[in-house]
Amino acid sequence: MDPWALLLLASIAVGIAFITSMVGLSGALLFLPVMILAFGVPADLAVGCSLLAGAVSTTTATAQYIRQRKVNYRIGLIYNVVDVPGVLVGAWLASLLNASILAGACGFVIIGLAILILVNKTDRRCQVGSGMASNEMKSCDEAVADSNPELVVARDYKVSFTRKFLSQCFIASFFGGFITGFAGMGGGTADTCSMILIGIPMPVAVGSSVFAMSLTYWFGMFTHTFLAGFDWVVGISLSIGAAIGATLGAKYQCKFKTSVLKRVLCGIAIFAGVQLVLSLFNLNLQ
């Protein structure tokens, strides 16, 4: 890939990571189709590059969310318990499939994840993009958490580790790890959405999810590099843009409404997913 194409790829990564980091995603959901469809990167190599960029973007976003006190380390670590075997199973399957099958499978995964985001319902009082001051956000989170003792309390980040809560975390963790290892993207969507669905306030869910993803993506990247191919030039270029975008996105998150960002993201993701599925049959949308 020539230098100008690498620069363009990095610039696109800035925009993708800027948006996705605000809603607790790594950006790999869109890195993959952009590399395959717009830059002609083989699917097996694109997965590895997507994993590296996802690891970098989640790590830089986590640093910002730690400064904002939106990371619950205990929840993030629990979500990583079953991530590792999920990544291993996913990466193993990825090494067995050819590029065209992998591209089509990734398209189905992207569409499914986009639908999952669209149908997810959040408490409007506690949206990440509400622009509340820190003391107002704290009161909002506590009001939501106090309605159920199983929910996280944002003030001191406590959670009751009930059997139901742990089982939900383990299932979501394995699913997220599998997607990360197999398709190189999307594991964070399962993590973030499941956290919100079990009642964790969205600001804490976003910060905890990117923290958990940062550990999973690094493991997934090294695993995929060992089992499959990797293009370091493309991967590093993509990661530089992802780091810049994720840092800015997490920093200026409160200035944007999450509901609007999710709709835009899902529209792009569904279109890219359909393109990938059609590429399996040598078809393309014009």
N, C-alpha and C positions, 0 to 999 in steps of 0.2 A: 504494500500500500504506500502511495507516495506521500510526502510530508504534508501537502495541502489537504489531502483526504484525512490524514491523522488529526490535523488541526480542526477540521470540520467535525470529525467524530468527537473530539474532546469538547468542542463548543456545544454540541447537542447533548452530551453527557451532563454539562453544567445545568442546562435547562431541565433535563429529566430529574436529576438528583435534587435540584432546588424544589421542585414540586413534591416529589415522593417523600422526601425527608420530613415534610410537614405533617404527613399522615401516617408516619410509622412504617414506611416501606423503604427498601434499599435502592430501588431504581432498576434492579435487574429485570423486573417485569417488562420494561421497555428497552433496556440495553440490548437484549437478545434479538428481538425482531429488527431493530435498527441496524445492527451489524449484519444480519443475514440478508435482509431485504434491500437495504440502501447501499451497503458497502460490499456485498457479495462474500462475506466471511463464511467459510464452511461451518455448518451447524456444530460439529464436534469441537472445533476450535473456538467458536463464539461462546459456547457454554463456559469454557474455562476462563475466557476474558471477562464474561459477565460475572462469574464468581469473584474474581479479583476486584473488579470495580464495586461489586456489592459489599465486599469486605471493607474496602477503603471508605465507601460512602457511609456505611453504618458506624464505623469507628469514629469518623470525624463528627457525625451527627450526635453520637453518644457523648462525646466530649462537651458539646454545646448543651445537651439536655442535663448532663450532670451539673453543670454550672447553674442551670435553672431549677435544680432539685426535682426533676421529673422522672428520675430513674429509681425503681425499686429493685435492688440487686437480688433479693431473695426470690422474687417472682421470675426475674430474668434467668436466674440459674436453674430454677425448677423447670422452666421451659426448655432448657438445654439438656436435661437428663436423658431424654429419649431421642434428641436430635441426632446424636452421633450414629446410632444404628440406622436411623432413617436416612442419613446422608450416605452411609456405606451402601445400603441397599439401592438407593437411587443412582449413585455413581457406578455401581456394578452393572445395573441395567443399561445405563448410558453407554458403557463401553462395549455392549453387545449389539446395540442397534446401529444401523447405518444412518448417514446424514439426513436423507430424505424422511425416513421414519421419525427421527428425532425432531426434525423441524415441524412435522405435522402434529406430533404428540405435544410439543411445546405450545403450538397454537391452541389446541384443546384446553390445555392447562391455563393459558392466559385468559381465554374466554370465561372459563369457570371461575377464576379468581376475580375477574371484573364483575361478574354477576354477584359473587359473594359480597363484594364491597357495596354494590348497589342496593342489595336487599338488607344489608346491615342497618339497624336502627340505633341511633345514639340518643342520649339524653340531651336535648337542646340547651339545657341550662349549663352544660359543661363542655361545650365544644371547644376544641383546641384553638380555633380561630376566633374566639369570642372577644378577644382583646381586653379581657379583664385585668385589673391590677392584681398583684400577687395575693394581697389579703382577701380580695373578693373571690379569686379563684379557689383559695383555701376553703372559704366558707361554702362555696358551691360544692366542692368535692366532699366535704364532710356531710353536707345535707343529703347527698346521694348515698354515701356509705352508711350513714346512720339508719337508713331504712331497712337494711339487712345486715346482720352481723357477719355474714360470709364475705362481704365486700371489702375492698381495700379502703383504708382511711388515709387520705393523701397527706394529712398533717404530720403523722409520724410513720407512714408507710407500713402499717400493720395489716395483716390479713389472717383470717382463720383458715388453717389448712385442713379443711374437712375432707372426707373421703371423696365426696362429689367434686370438690374443687380440684383435688389432686388428679382424679381420673380424667377430668376435662383437660387439664394441663398436659398430661402424658399423651393423650390421643392427639391433641393439637400439635404437640411437639414432634411426634413421630411423623405426622403428615407434613408439617413444615420442613423437617429435615429431609424427607424423601423427595419433595419437590425441589429443594435446593440442590441435592446431589444429582438428581436425574435431569432436571431442566435448566439448572443454573440460575433460577430466579423464582420469586413468588412465595418462598417459605415464610417470609415476614407477614404476608397478607393473612395467612392462616393464624399466625401468632397474634397479630394486632386485633383482628376481628373477633377471635375467640376470647381474648381478654376483655374486650368491650361487652361481648354477649354474656359473660358470666358476671358482669357488674363492676369491673374495675373502671374508675373514671378515665375518660379518654386521655387527658394530659399525661397521666401516669402510665397508661397502656402504651402510648406512643413512645415515651422515653424508655420504658422497660423492654419493649419489643425490639427497638433498634440495638439496645445493649445486648439482648439475647442473640439477635441476628449477627452481630459483629463476631461473636465467638463461633457461631455455626458456619458463617461464610468463610472464615479463615480456614477452618477444618475442611470444609467442602472444597475450597480452592486447591489445597495441597493434595487432597485425596484424588480429585479429578485430574490434576496434573500428573499424578503417578499412574493413574489407570488409563488416561486418554491424552490427547494432544493439547498443545497450548502455544499461543502466539504472544510472546512477551512484548513485542513492539506495540501491537494493537492493544493488549491488555493494559500496559502502562499508560498509553495515551488516553484510553477510556477512563482509567482510574484517576488521572490528574483532573480531568473535567468533573468527575463524580465527587472528588474531595472538595473542590471549590463550591460546587452546587449544593452539596449536603450541608456544608458549613453555613452558607448563607441562608439556606432554607430553614434550618433549625433555629438560626439566630433571629430571623424575621418572621417566624411562624405566626405570631400573634397578630400580625397585620393583615392576614388573609383569613377568609372564612373556609373552614374545612369542607363544608358541604359542597361548595362550588368547585373546589379543587378535586374532590372525589369524582364528581360528575365528568369533569374534563378528562381526568385520568382514565376513567372507565371507558369513555368514548374512544380515546386513542388506543387503549389496550384491546378493546373488542375488535376494532378495525385491524390492528396489527395481528391479532390472533386469527382472524378470518383469512388474512393474507397468507399466514403460515400454513393453515390447514389446506388452502387452495393450492399452495406450492407443492403439497404432497401429490397432487394430481396434475402438476404442471400447468396450473391456471393462475391468473392474477387479476385483481380488480384494477380497472383503469380509472 
